Amino acid sequence: MRYWLISDSAEALTGMRLAGVKGELVSDPAAAEAAVNRVCGDESVAVLLLTAAVGEWIPSVVEKHKLSGRRPLLAVIPGPDGAGLGPDYITGMIRQAIGVKI
């Protein structure tokens, strides 16, 4: 089982590599979509991580893969600046997961 990161940020990629997560740097939506399609075809990748900016570049690809229910699990994570997820992101995730308003 492997993790893979597709990022628009060299800092995020370096940080994740220090944690043992391999990945690649993309600079535009076309490259991001090609990378996602290639990684989704690799059976050894169990979790595909995208930085928030990459997820915003290709929202239809992200949504289509999430709804397909196929491997790898696709998750959008914040970039090094923390942007892209909004101020109530964690509260929203808890509400969605357990259905309780906190």
Phi and psi restraints in degrees (value plus and minus 20) as a CYANA .aco file:
   2 ARG   PHI    -144.0  -104.0
   2 ARG   PSI     132.4   172.4
   3 TYR   PHI    -121.6   -81.6
   3 TYR   PSI     130.6   170.6
   4 TRP   PHI    -162.9  -122.9
   4 TRP   PSI     115.7   155.7
   5 LEU   PHI    -133.5   -93.5
   5 LEU   PSI     113.6   153.6
   6 ILE   PHI    -135.3   -95.3
   6 ILE   PSI      98.2   138.2
   7 SER   PHI    -154.1  -114.1
   7 SER   PSI     134.5   174.5
   8 ASP   PHI    -117.9   -77.9
   8 ASP   PSI     -21.6    18.4
   9 SER   PHI    -139.9   -99.9
   9 SER   PSI     103.6   143.6
  10 ALA   PHI     -84.6   -44.6
  10 ALA   PSI     -52.1   -12.1
  11 GLU   PHI     -85.8   -45.8
  11 GLU   PSI     -63.6   -23.6
  12 ALA   PHI     -84.1   -44.1
  12 ALA   PSI     -61.9   -21.9
  13 LEU   PHI     -83.7   -43.7
  13 LEU   PSI     -63.4   -23.4
  14 THR   PHI     -83.6   -43.6
  14 THR   PSI     -64.5   -24.5
  15 GLY   PHI     -81.4   -41.4
  15 GLY   PSI     -63.3   -23.3
  16 MET   PHI     -89.8   -49.8
  16 MET   PSI     -53.3   -13.3
  17 ARG   PHI     -84.0   -44.0
  17 ARG   PSI     -56.4   -16.4
  18 LEU   PHI     -83.9   -43.9
  18 LEU   PSI     -45.7    -5.7
  19 ALA   PHI    -110.7   -70.7
  19 ALA   PSI     -17.6    22.4
  20 GLY   PHI      72.8   112.8
  20 GLY   PSI     -10.2    29.8
  21 VAL   PHI    -118.6   -78.6
  21 VAL   PSI     101.5   141.5
  22 LYS   PHI    -102.9   -62.9
  22 LYS   PSI     144.9   184.9
  23 GLY   PHI    -199.5  -159.5
  23 GLY   PSI    -185.5  -145.5
  24 GLU   PHI    -169.7  -129.7
  24 GLU   PSI     136.9   176.9
  25 LEU   PHI    -121.7   -81.7
  25 LEU   PSI     111.0   151.0
  26 VAL   PHI    -142.9  -102.9
  26 VAL   PSI     133.8   173.8
  27 SER   PHI    -141.7  -101.7
  27 SER   PSI     -23.3    16.7
  28 ASP   PHI    -175.3  -135.3
  28 ASP   PSI     145.1   185.1
  29 PRO   PHI     -80.0   -40.0
  29 PRO   PSI     -56.7   -16.7
  30 ALA   PHI     -84.6   -44.6
  30 ALA   PSI     -63.5   -23.5
  31 ALA   PHI     -86.3   -46.3
  31 ALA   PSI     -56.9   -16.9
  32 ALA   PHI     -84.7   -44.7
  32 ALA   PSI     -65.4   -25.4
  33 GLU   PHI     -83.5   -43.5
  33 GLU   PSI     -62.5   -22.5
  34 ALA   PHI     -82.7   -42.7
  34 ALA   PSI     -60.9   -20.9
  35 ALA   PHI     -86.0   -46.0
  35 ALA   PSI     -63.1   -23.1
  36 VAL   PHI     -81.9   -41.9
  36 VAL   PSI     -66.0   -26.0
  37 ASN   PHI     -82.1   -42.1
  37 ASN   PSI     -59.8   -19.8
  38 ARG   PHI     -87.3   -47.3
  38 ARG   PSI     -65.4   -25.4
  39 VAL   PHI     -88.1   -48.1
  39 VAL   PSI     -56.6   -16.6
  40 CYS   PHI     -84.6   -44.6
  40 CYS   PSI     -42.1    -2.1
  41 GLY   PHI    -105.2   -65.2
  41 GLY   PSI     -26.5    13.5
  42 ASP   PHI    -111.0   -71.0
  42 ASP   PSI      91.5   131.5
  43 GLU   PHI     -86.0   -46.0
  43 GLU   PSI     -39.1     0.9
  44 SER   PHI    -101.7   -61.7
  44 SER   PSI     -32.3     7.7
  45 VAL   PHI    -110.6   -70.6
  45 VAL   PSI     102.2   142.2
  46 ALA   PHI    -118.7   -78.7
  46 ALA   PSI     -52.9   -12.9
  47 VAL   PHI    -151.5  -111.5
  47 VAL   PSI     103.8   143.8
  48 LEU   PHI    -128.3   -88.3
  48 LEU   PSI     100.6   140.6
  49 LEU   PHI    -124.7   -84.7
  49 LEU   PSI     116.1   156.1
  50 LEU   PHI    -142.5  -102.5
  50 LEU   PSI     118.1   158.1
  51 THR   PHI     -90.4   -50.4
  51 THR   PSI     138.8   178.8
  52 ALA   PHI     -77.4   -37.4
  52 ALA   PSI     -59.1   -19.1
  53 ALA   PHI     -84.1   -44.1
  53 ALA   PSI     -61.7   -21.7
  54 VAL   PHI     -85.1   -45.1
  54 VAL   PSI     -61.3   -21.3
  55 GLY   PHI     -81.4   -41.4
  55 GLY   PSI     -55.0   -15.0
  56 GLU   PHI     -92.1   -52.1
  56 GLU   PSI     -47.8    -7.8
  57 TRP   PHI     -88.6   -48.6
  57 TRP   PSI     -55.3   -15.3
  58 ILE   PHI    -150.3  -110.3
  58 ILE   PSI      37.3    77.3
  59 PRO   PHI     -82.5   -42.5
  59 PRO   PSI     -53.7   -13.7
  60 SER   PHI     -88.9   -48.9
  60 SER   PSI     -56.6   -16.6
  61 VAL   PHI     -87.2   -47.2
  61 VAL   PSI     -63.0   -23.0
  62 VAL   PHI     -82.1   -42.1
  62 VAL   PSI     -69.5   -29.5
  63 GLU   PHI     -82.5   -42.5
  63 GLU   PSI     -63.1   -23.1
  64 LYS   PHI     -81.3   -41.3
  64 LYS   PSI     -63.2   -23.2
  65 HIS   PHI     -88.7   -48.7
  65 HIS   PSI     -61.8   -21.8
  66 LYS   PHI     -81.3   -41.3
  66 LYS   PSI     -60.4   -20.4
  67 LEU   PHI     -94.9   -54.9
  67 LEU   PSI     -38.3     1.7
  68 SER   PHI     -91.9   -51.9
  68 SER   PSI     -46.5    -6.5
  69 GLY   PHI      54.4    94.4
  69 GLY   PSI      -8.0    32.0
  70 ARG   PHI    -114.7   -74.7
  70 ARG   PSI     142.5   182.5
  71 ARG   PHI     -97.5   -57.5
  71 ARG   PSI     132.3   172.3
  72 PRO   PHI    -101.6   -61.6
  72 PRO   PSI     140.9   180.9
  73 LEU   PHI     -85.8   -45.8
  73 LEU   PSI     110.8   150.8
  74 LEU   PHI    -129.5   -89.5
  74 LEU   PSI     106.9   146.9
  75 ALA   PHI    -152.2  -112.2
  75 ALA   PSI     117.9   157.9
  76 VAL   PHI    -119.1   -79.1
  76 VAL   PSI     106.5   146.5
  77 ILE   PHI    -138.6   -98.6
  77 ILE   PSI     136.4   176.4
  78 PRO   PHI     -88.6   -48.6
  78 PRO   PSI     131.8   171.8
  79 GLY   PHI     -97.9   -57.9
  79 GLY   PSI    -196.2  -156.2
  80 PRO   PHI     -81.7   -41.7
  80 PRO   PSI     -45.0    -5.0
  81 ASP   PHI    -106.7   -66.7
  81 ASP   PSI     -25.2    14.8
  82 GLY   PHI      57.9    97.9
  82 GLY   PSI     -17.7    22.3
  83 ALA   PHI     -97.4   -57.4
  83 ALA   PSI     136.9   176.9
  84 GLY   PHI      85.1   125.1
  84 GLY   PSI     -30.5     9.5
  85 LEU   PHI    -133.6   -93.6
  85 LEU   PSI     -30.3     9.7
  86 GLY   PHI      62.5   102.5
  86 GLY   PSI     142.2   182.2
  87 PRO   PHI     -92.1   -52.1
  87 PRO   PSI     -48.4    -8.4
  88 ASP   PHI    -126.8   -86.8
  88 ASP   PSI      10.0    50.0
  89 TYR   PHI     -81.6   -41.6
  89 TYR   PSI     -69.7   -29.7
  90 ILE   PHI     -86.2   -46.2
  90 ILE   PSI     -62.8   -22.8
  91 THR   PHI     -80.6   -40.6
  91 THR   PSI     -62.5   -22.5
  92 GLY   PHI     -83.2   -43.2
  92 GLY   PSI     -60.0   -20.0
  93 MET   PHI     -84.6   -44.6
  93 MET   PSI     -61.4   -21.4
  94 ILE   PHI     -84.0   -44.0
  94 ILE   PSI     -65.2   -25.2
  95 ARG   PHI     -79.8   -39.8
  95 ARG   PSI     -62.1   -22.1
  96 GLN   PHI     -88.0   -48.0
  96 GLN   PSI     -59.0   -19.0
  97 ALA   PHI     -92.8   -52.8
  97 ALA   PSI     -63.2   -23.2
  98 ILE   PHI    -134.0   -94.0
  98 ILE   PSI     -28.6    11.4
  99 GLY   PHI      54.4    94.4
  99 GLY   PSI       1.1    41.1
 100 VAL   PHI    -136.4   -96.4
 100 VAL   PSI     110.9   150.9
 101 LYS   PHI    -103.9   -63.9
 101 LYS   PSI     106.2   146.2
